[in-house]
Amino acid sequence: MKNYFNNLKNAMLVLSKDPRVIFLGQSVSCPGTGMFNTLKDINKNKLVELPVSEDFQMGVSNGLALNNMVPVSIFPR
């Protein structure tokens, strides 16, 4: 399991180097899920904390993508 976590955290760091990438969802900048720990070392300006509203979140992600951004939309389960 530790290898999986380390690889996931590393992938998030690699993605964050792209200026077009933004991470959004629940528990991206506030602790509460396991995904939070994969984003701890990401620049806080790239993290957008959203309320629990999946349809809204997907709409925001689609809008960002249509504007040449690369949204990483996180839906914790």
ChimeraX attribute file (.defattr): number of C-alpha atoms within 10 A of each C-alpha:
attribute: neighborCount
match mode: 1-to-1
recipient: residues
	/A:1	6
	/A:2	7
	/A:3	8
	/A:4	9
	/A:5	14
	/A:6	12
	/A:7	13
	/A:8	16
	/A:9	20
	/A:10	15
	/A:11	12
	/A:12	19
	/A:13	17
	/A:14	11
	/A:15	17
	/A:16	21
	/A:17	11
	/A:18	11
	/A:19	10
	/A:20	15
	/A:21	19
	/A:22	20
	/A:23	24
	/A:24	22
	/A:25	23
	/A:26	24
	/A:27	23
	/A:28	28
	/A:29	22
	/A:30	12
	/A:31	12
	/A:32	12
	/A:33	13
	/A:34	13
	/A:35	20
	/A:36	18
	/A:37	17
	/A:38	19
	/A:39	22
	/A:40	17
	/A:41	13
	/A:42	19
	/A:43	12
	/A:44	12
	/A:45	9
	/A:46	18
	/A:47	21
	/A:48	15
	/A:49	15
	/A:50	16
	/A:51	10
	/A:52	13
	/A:53	11
	/A:54	15
	/A:55	9
	/A:56	12
	/A:57	19
	/A:58	17
	/A:59	11
	/A:60	15
	/A:61	21
	/A:62	15
	/A:63	13
	/A:64	16
	/A:65	15
	/A:66	10
	/A:67	10
	/A:68	10
	/A:69	16
	/A:70	19
	/A:71	20
	/A:72	17
	/A:73	19
	/A:74	19
	/A:75	16
	/A:76	14
	/A:77	6
